[in-house]
Every structure is written in C-alpha cells, then in structure tokens.
Amino acid sequence: MHERCFWSDPGYEANDPLIGNRRARWLIAGGGVAGLFAAYFLLKRGERDIAIIEKNTVGSGSTGHSAGMLVADLETGPWSAVIANYGAEAAGAYMRAQEEVQRTVAALIENEGIACDFSLRDFVLLNDSEWAIRRTMREFAARHAIDPRHPTILEEEELQNEIRSGEFSFGEYVERGLTVNPLKFAHGIKAYLMRHGVRVYEHTPLLSYRDGVAYVPHGTVSCGHCIHASGTWLRDAKLRNYMTTIGVTRPLSTPELAALNLADKDMFEDDGKRSYHYGKITADNRLLVGYGDVLGVPDVPMVSLHTPHVENIRRFVRRFTGHDIPLEYAWTGQYSLSTGLTAQIVLGERESSIGGAGTQIASITAASYLAAALCREPHPLDAIFERGRE
C-alpha cells in the first residue's frame, strides 16, 4: 500500500516565491479553496490588485488532500441546530447560498475547461442503526422545512436502487453533488485567477502582519487589507484541527460496480455518527473511503498515517462491499473545523480571517460572504455571519 495521497497533477508547475517588496490592495494568505475563492469573489465584484501567497503550493494542504466531494451540506452543525439558532428563514438562505455556490463552481469548471475529473453525482446518506435512523429523520424534517423538494427517504428497494450494500437498510437522497480531483481543481482555479490578473506566489509563507505590511521570508507586501485563509495554520480560539484518513482501493471491475449498484458512481456518507465514513467512486473506478475521529495537532497540516483509521476503513470496505478489497493508497491529513454551527469569519478594518467550514462548498460559500462584506455589499448570509464582525 502506498502511504501517500492518491491525487496528483503531473504537469503542474509551481509559481516562484515572492522576492522583494510588493504592494497589493488585497493580500490573501492561503492557497486552498477558501483563499482562492475569496480572490474569485473579489474579482467578480470588480476588485483588482489582488495577490495570493501560499506557504507551500496551491492546494497542497487540506484542499488537495480531501476526498473531492463538493456537496451543499454542513459539517459544522446539523440543519436542525442552524434552524434553532438562526431561524428557518436564515437557515434556508444558507442552504440556498450553498446550492448557488455549487452551481457557480460547476459552471466555472465547465466554462473554463478545468480538467479535474469533474462530474455531477447523487449524494446519499446511509444508516445502519435505529439511533442513526432517528437522527436522519430529524435532519430530514429540518431539510424538508427549509425546502420540501430537497430530501427523499430511501428504504429497502429504493435504497438498493441507489447503493446496494448489505451494511445499510435505510438512507436519504440529499442532493446532486460535485466530484473532482481536488488538487487539479485547485490548480485550475489558480490558473483562472492568474488569467484575470491575480498574482500568485508559492513557497511564500506569511511570517507576520502588522501595520498594513505582510512579512515573508524574502520580502514584504504593503497591502490595504490582509485576508487570512490558511486553514489549519489559522489561530483562532473557536477553531480546532481534526485528523482524517482516506483510503483508496484498487480499481473495481464492471461486475463489482454492478453488484454494488455503483456504476453511476454515487457519493455517500454513513450518517448518524459524530465520526462517520464518507466515500465515492473515483474517475478510474476505485472506491474511496474516508474516516476521522481524532483531534489534530496545531501547526501540522499533514501528519503521519493514522493506523487505527486505516484499519477502520479496511473493515468498512469489507462490510460495505462484502469482499476484502485491498487499499492501494492511504493518507492522513488535517482540516480545521469551527466549534460553532458555521464557518468562523472575523472582519476587521485592515485584516480578516476565514476558516473552519469543514466542507469545501461551505468554505466557498463563506468566501462569497467575506468578499461581499469587505466590499460593503449586502449578502443573503448577513444574518448568519454578522456575529463574526469585530
């Protein structure tokens, strides 16, 4: 088994680091999806003079080590809690904003011809216990209250028509989601931004920022506003780092895919647990499964392979497929998660931060709000994120 990330982009060429003294109206520290799309949404509002600095290479952190499942759902808080905390109207605005971001991302990939193994797929929640079914029914009611068209309960034959696994007897069809090679996706967004004038410097960590000046190892950037979007490196009392491990099997044969009813390559999550499995079929027909339940280590975005996670994933694959299909790749990384119900956004006069959304669509949605707030424009999520304002 290869103890490394499955995703690759062999033709990728990193940009040079920043050397010397530069100026920028907007400086974004972090080249994951949050930072890249903060730049994207600033561009869409007519802003220019934008620079991104990335500690390593674009997409090299949590973004490029993720599963590449871009679904409009929440990891920070269940929808029932969002409704209870913010009200049904604000929760509905949050769900619709994520769906709009999903459409924006899909259109961007297609219109710009970003080669990242993109496709649209069903996303299904799976359950294997009475407690999990009760939780799913509670969340089904919450989603249904927000949008009656949204969820569909799957039992027995209906579930088997989506995913045929003896491990699960109950499920919920949630939505159509996007699947990508997350590393190529990040690199494609970087290329788009550069074509529109955004300067991207790689191998350029932010050492410090004070009095409108960002200090990097070989220079400075005098900027009007600094956006911290550095993921697991972002220091905030309301953010925690968690470890997650992903395993990828050998390619499945056509009969194996047919036996699982996964020829259409649905994405899934076993709902109802705090620590859950999530998975999909890759573009080359491998089964990808992720799992994570360990509090991470500050300032270490990539960590050693977590053996207990790997064994857990192997057991899940065996139960899910009914066969002992070996893993060919496995890696452990970290991601930042807010202790609240939504991403953690802090807005200041000269610097702001964004982090802890968990899922990539939620991160991009938060970036859309951040750009609007910085440009002093109204946004549908003002009621959700206004508590993060300084």
C-alpha positions as CSV (number, residue, x, y, z in Angstrom):
1,M,0.0,0.0,0.0
2,H,1.2,3.5,-0.9
3,E,1.2,5.7,2.2
4,R,0.6,8.9,0.3
5,C,-2.1,10.9,-1.3
6,F,-3.8,9.4,-4.3
7,W,-4.4,12.7,-6.0
8,S,-1.7,14.1,-8.4
9,D,-1.3,16.6,-11.2
10,P,1.9,15.6,-13.0
11,G,2.1,18.6,-15.3
12,Y,1.7,21.2,-12.6
13,E,4.4,23.9,-12.3
14,A,4.5,25.9,-9.1
15,N,5.0,29.7,-9.3
16,D,8.1,31.4,-8.0
17,P,8.1,32.7,-4.4
18,L,7.7,36.4,-3.6
19,I,11.0,38.1,-3.5
20,G,11.4,41.8,-2.8
21,N,8.9,44.5,-1.7
22,R,5.5,44.5,-3.3
23,R,2.1,46.3,-3.0
24,A,-1.4,45.0,-3.3
25,R,-4.9,46.3,-2.5
26,W,-5.9,42.8,-1.3
27,L,-3.5,40.2,0.1
28,I,-4.7,36.6,0.7
29,A,-2.6,34.3,2.8
30,G,-3.5,30.7,1.9
31,G,-3.9,28.9,-1.5
32,G,-6.7,26.5,-0.6
33,V,-10.3,26.8,-1.7
34,A,-11.2,29.5,0.9
35,G,-8.3,31.7,-0.3
36,L,-8.7,31.0,-4.0
37,F,-12.4,31.7,-3.9
38,A,-12.0,34.8,-1.8
39,A,-10.0,36.2,-4.7
40,Y,-12.6,34.9,-7.2
41,F,-15.5,36.7,-5.5
42,L,-13.5,39.9,-5.1
43,L,-12.8,39.7,-8.8
44,K,-16.5,39.3,-9.5
45,R,-17.1,42.5,-7.6
46,G,-14.8,44.4,-9.8
47,E,-11.9,44.4,-7.4
48,R,-8.3,44.3,-8.8
49,D,-4.8,44.4,-7.4
50,I,-5.1,41.0,-5.7
51,A,-2.2,38.8,-4.5
52,I,-2.2,35.3,-3.0
53,I,0.7,33.9,-1.0
54,E,0.8,30.2,-0.3
55,K,3.2,28.6,2.2
56,N,3.8,25.5,0.0
57,T,2.0,25.1,-3.3
58,V,-1.7,25.8,-4.2
59,G,-3.9,23.0,-3.0
60,S,-1.1,21.3,-1.0
61,G,-2.9,21.4,2.3
62,S,-6.4,20.3,3.3
63,T,-7.9,21.1,-0.1
64,G,-5.7,18.8,-2.1
65,H,-5.8,16.0,0.4
66,S,-9.6,15.9,0.7
67,A,-12.0,13.5,-0.9
68,G,-13.0,15.9,-3.6
69,M,-16.7,15.7,-2.7
70,L,-18.3,19.1,-3.1
71,V,-21.7,18.8,-1.5
72,A,-24.0,21.5,-0.2
73,D,-24.3,20.2,3.3
74,L,-22.9,21.1,6.7
75,E,-20.1,19.5,8.8
76,T,-20.0,22.3,11.4
77,G,-23.6,21.9,12.6
78,P,-26.8,20.0,11.7
79,W,-29.5,21.9,9.9
80,S,-31.8,21.4,12.8
81,A,-29.4,23.3,15.0
82,V,-29.0,26.0,12.4
83,I,-32.7,26.5,12.3
84,A,-33.0,26.6,16.1
85,N,-30.1,29.1,16.4
86,Y,-30.8,31.4,13.4
87,G,-34.4,30.7,12.4
88,A,-35.8,28.9,9.4
89,E,-35.6,31.9,7.1
90,A,-31.8,32.4,7.7
91,A,-31.2,28.6,7.5
92,G,-33.0,28.5,4.2
93,A,-30.8,31.4,2.9
94,Y,-27.7,29.4,4.0
95,M,-28.9,26.3,2.2
96,R,-29.8,28.2,-1.0
97,A,-26.4,30.1,-0.9
98,Q,-24.6,26.8,-0.8
99,E,-26.6,25.5,-3.7
100,E,-25.9,28.6,-5.7
101,V,-22.2,28.2,-5.0
102,Q,-22.4,24.7,-6.2
103,R,-23.9,25.8,-9.5
104,T,-21.2,28.6,-9.7
105,V,-18.4,26.1,-9.2
106,A,-19.9,23.6,-11.8
107,A,-20.3,26.4,-14.4
108,L,-16.8,27.7,-13.7
109,I,-15.3,24.2,-14.2
110,E,-17.2,23.6,-17.4
111,N,-16.9,27.1,-19.0
112,E,-13.2,27.3,-18.3
113,G,-12.5,23.7,-19.3
114,I,-10.8,22.9,-16.0
115,A,-9.6,19.3,-16.3
116,C,-10.2,17.9,-12.8
117,D,-12.3,14.7,-13.3
118,F,-15.4,16.7,-12.7
119,S,-18.9,15.2,-12.7
120,L,-22.3,15.6,-11.1
121,R,-23.4,12.7,-8.8
122,D,-26.1,11.8,-6.4
123,F,-25.2,12.2,-2.7
124,V,-26.8,9.7,-0.3
125,L,-26.9,9.4,3.5
126,L,-26.8,5.8,4.8
127,N,-27.9,4.5,8.1
128,D,-27.2,1.2,10.0
129,S,-28.8,1.6,13.4
130,E,-32.1,2.8,15.0
131,W,-30.3,5.7,16.6
132,A,-28.9,6.8,13.3
133,I,-32.3,6.5,11.6
134,R,-33.8,8.7,14.3
135,R,-31.2,11.3,13.7
136,T,-31.6,11.2,9.9
137,M,-35.4,11.6,10.3
138,R,-34.8,14.7,12.5
139,E,-32.5,16.2,9.9
140,F,-34.9,15.1,7.1
141,A,-37.6,17.1,8.8
142,A,-35.2,20.1,9.1
143,R,-34.3,20.0,5.4
144,H,-37.9,19.5,4.4
145,A,-38.9,22.5,6.5
146,I,-36.3,24.6,4.6
147,D,-37.2,23.2,1.1
148,P,-39.8,20.5,0.7
149,R,-38.3,19.5,-2.6
150,H,-34.9,18.7,-1.1
151,P,-34.6,15.3,0.6
152,T,-36.1,11.9,-0.2
153,I,-36.2,9.0,2.2
154,L,-34.9,5.7,0.9
155,E,-35.9,2.4,2.3
156,E,-35.3,-1.2,1.2
157,E,-35.8,-1.4,-2.6
158,E,-35.4,2.4,-3.1
159,L,-32.1,2.3,-1.2
160,Q,-30.9,-0.7,-3.1
161,N,-31.6,1.1,-6.3
162,E,-29.1,3.8,-5.3
163,I,-26.5,1.8,-3.4
164,R,-26.7,-2.0,-3.0
165,S,-24.9,-2.9,0.3
166,G,-25.9,-5.3,3.0
167,E,-24.4,-2.9,5.5
168,F,-27.3,-0.4,5.3
169,S,-31.1,-0.6,5.3
170,F,-32.2,3.0,5.4
171,G,-31.0,6.2,3.7
172,E,-31.8,9.6,2.4
173,Y,-31.1,11.0,-1.0
174,V,-30.0,14.6,-0.3
175,E,-28.9,16.2,-3.5
176,R,-26.7,16.2,-6.6
177,G,-23.1,17.0,-5.6
178,L,-19.9,17.6,-7.5
179,T,-16.9,15.3,-7.5
180,V,-13.4,16.4,-8.6
181,N,-9.8,15.6,-8.3
182,P,-9.3,18.3,-5.6
183,L,-5.7,19.0,-6.4
184,K,-6.3,19.6,-10.1
185,F,-9.4,21.6,-9.2
186,A,-7.3,24.0,-7.0
187,H,-4.7,24.3,-9.8
188,G,-7.4,25.1,-12.3
189,I,-8.9,27.8,-10.2
190,K,-5.4,29.2,-9.7
191,A,-4.9,29.3,-13.5
192,Y,-8.2,31.1,-13.9
193,L,-7.3,33.7,-11.3
194,M,-4.0,34.4,-12.9
195,R,-5.6,34.9,-16.3
196,H,-7.6,37.6,-14.7
197,G,-4.7,39.4,-13.1
198,V,-4.4,37.8,-9.7
199,R,-0.7,37.4,-8.7
200,V,0.0,34.0,-7.0
201,Y,3.3,33.4,-5.1
202,E,4.0,29.9,-3.9
203,H,6.6,28.7,-1.3
204,T,5.9,32.0,0.4
205,P,4.7,31.7,4.0
206,L,3.3,34.7,5.9
207,L,5.7,35.3,8.8
208,S,3.8,38.2,10.3
209,Y,1.4,41.0,9.5
210,R,1.4,44.4,11.2
211,D,0.5,48.0,10.4
212,G,-0.5,47.1,6.9
213,V,2.6,45.2,6.0
214,A,2.9,41.4,5.5
215,Y,6.4,40.0,6.1
216,V,7.5,36.9,4.1
217,P,10.9,35.2,4.1
218,H,12.4,37.2,1.2
219,G,10.3,40.4,1.1
220,T,7.2,42.3,2.2
221,V,3.8,43.2,0.8
222,S,2.3,46.5,1.7
223,C,-1.5,45.9,1.4
224,G,-4.8,47.6,2.1
225,H,-6.3,44.5,3.5
226,C,-5.0,41.1,4.5
227,I,-7.2,38.0,4.4
228,H,-6.0,35.1,6.5
229,A,-7.2,31.9,4.8
230,S,-4.5,29.5,5.9
231,G,-6.7,26.6,7.1
232,T,-5.1,24.5,9.8
233,W,-2.4,27.2,10.4
234,L,-5.1,29.8,11.3
235,R,-5.0,30.6,15.0
236,D,-8.4,31.2,16.5
237,A,-9.9,30.1,19.8
238,K,-13.0,28.9,18.0
239,L,-11.2,26.6,15.6
240,R,-10.0,23.0,16.1
241,N,-7.9,20.8,13.9
242,Y,-9.1,17.3,13.3
243,M,-7.3,14.4,11.6
244,T,-9.0,12.4,8.8
245,T,-7.7,9.5,6.9
246,I,-8.7,8.5,3.3
247,G,-8.1,5.1,1.7
248,V,-8.4,4.2,-2.0
249,T,-8.8,0.7,-3.3
250,R,-7.7,-0.9,-6.5
251,P,-9.9,-0.2,-9.5
252,L,-13.2,-2.1,-9.2
253,S,-14.3,-4.3,-12.1
254,T,-17.5,-3.7,-14.0
255,P,-19.2,-6.6,-12.3
256,E,-18.1,-5.4,-8.8
257,L,-19.5,-1.9,-9.5
258,A,-22.8,-3.5,-10.8
259,A,-23.1,-5.7,-7.7
260,L,-23.0,-2.5,-5.5
261,N,-25.2,-0.6,-8.0
262,L,-22.4,2.0,-8.2
263,A,-21.9,2.1,-11.9
264,D,-23.4,5.6,-11.7
265,K,-20.7,6.4,-9.1
266,D,-22.9,7.9,-6.3
267,M,-21.3,9.6,-3.3
268,F,-22.3,8.6,0.2
269,E,-21.9,9.2,3.9
270,D,-22.9,6.9,6.8
271,D,-24.9,9.5,8.8
272,G,-25.8,9.4,12.4
273,K,-22.4,9.2,14.0
274,R,-20.1,12.0,15.2
275,S,-17.3,10.2,13.3
276,Y,-18.6,9.0,10.0
277,H,-17.4,7.3,6.8
278,Y,-17.7,9.1,3.5
279,G,-16.9,7.9,0.1
280,K,-17.3,7.9,-3.7
281,I,-16.1,6.1,-6.8
282,T,-13.1,7.8,-8.4
283,A,-12.9,8.6,-12.1
284,D,-10.9,5.4,-12.6
285,N,-13.4,3.2,-10.7
286,R,-11.7,2.9,-7.3
287,L,-13.6,3.0,-4.1
288,L,-12.5,6.0,-1.9
289,V,-13.5,5.9,1.8
290,G,-12.6,8.5,4.4
291,Y,-12.9,8.4,8.2
292,G,-11.7,10.6,11.1
293,D,-12.3,10.9,14.8
294,V,-9.1,12.3,16.3
295,L,-8.4,15.8,17.5
296,G,-5.4,17.1,15.4
297,V,-2.1,18.8,16.2
298,P,-1.7,22.5,15.8
299,D,0.6,23.8,13.1
300,V,1.0,20.4,11.4
301,P,-1.3,20.3,8.4
302,M,-0.1,16.9,7.2
303,V,0.6,14.1,9.7
304,S,1.8,10.5,9.7
305,L,-0.6,7.8,8.5
306,H,-3.0,7.1,11.4
307,T,-3.0,3.3,11.6
308,P,-6.3,2.9,13.6
309,H,-8.1,4.9,10.9
310,V,-6.7,2.7,8.2
311,E,-7.9,-0.5,9.9
312,N,-11.3,1.1,10.5
313,I,-11.5,1.9,6.7
314,R,-10.5,-1.6,5.8
315,R,-13.3,-3.0,8.0
316,F,-15.8,-0.6,6.5
317,V,-14.8,-1.6,2.9
318,R,-15.2,-5.2,3.8
319,R,-18.7,-4.7,5.2
320,F,-19.7,-2.3,2.5
321,T,-18.7,-4.4,-0.4
322,G,-18.9,-7.9,1.1
323,H,-15.3,-8.5,-0.1
324,D,-11.8,-8.0,1.2
325,I,-10.7,-5.4,-1.4
326,P,-7.2,-4.1,-0.6
327,L,-6.3,-0.4,-0.2
328,E,-3.7,0.8,-2.7
329,Y,-3.4,4.3,-1.2
330,A,-3.9,5.8,2.2
331,W,-3.1,9.1,3.8
332,T,-3.9,11.2,6.9
333,G,-4.3,14.9,6.9
334,Q,-5.9,17.6,8.9
335,Y,-8.7,20.1,8.5
336,S,-9.9,23.0,10.5
337,L,-13.4,22.9,12.0
338,S,-15.3,25.7,13.8
339,T,-16.7,25.0,17.3
340,G,-19.8,26.9,16.1
341,L,-22.5,26.0,13.6
342,T,-20.9,27.8,10.7
343,A,-17.5,28.8,9.4
344,Q,-15.6,31.2,11.6
345,I,-15.3,34.6,9.9
346,V,-13.8,37.7,11.5
347,L,-13.9,41.0,9.8
348,G,-11.6,43.9,10.7
349,E,-10.6,47.2,9.2
350,R,-7.2,46.0,7.9
351,E,-7.3,42.2,8.3
352,S,-9.9,39.5,8.3
353,S,-9.9,35.7,8.6
354,I,-11.9,32.8,7.3
355,G,-11.7,29.1,8.4
356,G,-13.4,26.1,10.0
357,A,-16.1,25.5,7.4
358,G,-15.3,21.8,7.1
359,T,-16.7,21.1,3.7
360,Q,-15.4,22.8,0.6
361,I,-18.7,24.1,-0.6
362,A,-19.3,25.6,2.8
363,S,-15.8,27.2,2.6
364,I,-16.6,28.7,-0.8
365,T,-19.9,29.9,0.4
366,A,-18.2,31.6,3.4
367,A,-15.7,33.2,0.9
368,S,-18.6,34.6,-1.1
369,Y,-19.9,36.3,2.1
370,L,-16.5,37.5,3.1
371,A,-15.9,39.2,-0.3
372,A,-19.3,40.9,-0.1
373,A,-18.8,42.1,3.4
374,L,-15.3,43.5,2.6
375,C,-16.8,45.4,-0.3
376,R,-19.6,46.6,1.9
377,E,-22.3,44.9,-0.1
378,P,-25.4,43.2,1.3
379,H,-25.4,39.4,1.2
380,P,-28.1,36.7,1.8
381,L,-26.0,35.4,4.7
382,D,-25.7,38.6,6.7
383,A,-27.9,37.2,9.4
384,I,-25.7,34.1,9.7
385,F,-22.2,35.6,9.7
386,E,-22.8,39.1,11.3
387,R,-21.8,37.7,14.7
388,G,-18.2,37.3,13.4
389,R,-17.8,41.0,12.8
390,E,-15.3,42.8,15.1
